């Protein structure tokens, strides 16, 4: 595993200035992991967070979900 700098483009919905925004992010990953990131859009890091930090992240995710997701509008039970 080695260190890489990858560049992300900020999507239009998060960029109200009209100027293309790019962010450089340092990533410690193998070439195979970077290929997966390019193809799937994410990296899996098992056991990255533990203990209290993991609990804080879970609590924050639950609060975000509660604030942002309208369960009445979800249609995931209807599938083809």
C-alpha positions in Angstrom: 0.0 0.0 0.0 1.4 3.4 -0.9 0.3 7.0 -0.7 -1.5 8.7 -3.6 -3.1 12.1 -4.2 -6.3 11.9 -6.1 -8.4 14.8 -7.4 -12.2 15.0 -6.9 -14.5 17.4 -8.8 -17.1 19.0 -6.7 -20.5 18.4 -8.2 -22.7 21.3 -9.4 -25.3 20.7 -6.6 -22.6 21.5 -4.1 -20.9 24.3 -6.1 -23.0 27.4 -6.3 -20.2 29.7 -7.5 -20.3 28.4 -11.1 -16.5 27.8 -11.1 -15.2 24.3 -11.4 -14.0 23.2 -8.0 -11.4 20.5 -7.5 -10.1 19.0 -4.2 -7.0 16.9 -3.8 -7.2 14.1 -1.3 -4.4 11.9 0.0 -5.2 8.2 0.0 -3.2 5.3 1.3 -4.2 2.4 -1.1 -3.0 -0.2 -3.4 -3.4 0.1 -7.2 -6.2 -2.5 -7.0 -8.1 -0.4 -4.4 -7.7 2.7 -6.5 -9.2 0.8 -9.5 -12.1 -0.2 -7.3 -12.5 3.4 -6.2 -12.6 4.5 -9.9 -15.1 1.8 -10.8 -17.4 1.7 -7.7 -16.9 5.2 -6.2 -15.8 4.1 -2.7 -13.0 2.4 -0.7 -13.7 -0.1 2.2 -11.6 0.4 5.3 -12.5 -2.2 7.8 -11.8 -1.4 11.5 -10.9 2.2 10.6 -13.0 3.5 13.5 -13.2 1.8 16.9 -14.6 2.4 20.4 -16.0 5.9 21.2 -15.1 7.2 17.7 -17.2 4.5 16.1 -20.1 5.2 18.4 -20.0 8.9 17.7 -20.0 8.2 13.9 -23.0 5.9 14.3 -24.9 8.5 16.3 -24.1 11.3 13.7 -25.1 9.0 10.9 -28.4 8.2 12.6 -29.1 11.9 13.2 -28.3 12.7 9.6 -30.5 9.9 8.3 -33.4 11.1 10.6 -33.0 14.7 9.3 -32.6 14.0 5.6 -34.6 10.8 4.8 -38.4 10.9 4.4 -39.3 7.3 4.9 -42.9 7.9 3.6 -41.4 8.7 0.2 -39.1 5.7 0.0 -40.2 3.1 -2.5 -37.5 0.5 -2.0 -40.1 -2.2 -1.4 -41.3 -1.8 -5.0 -38.7 -3.5 -7.2 -38.8 -5.0 -10.7 
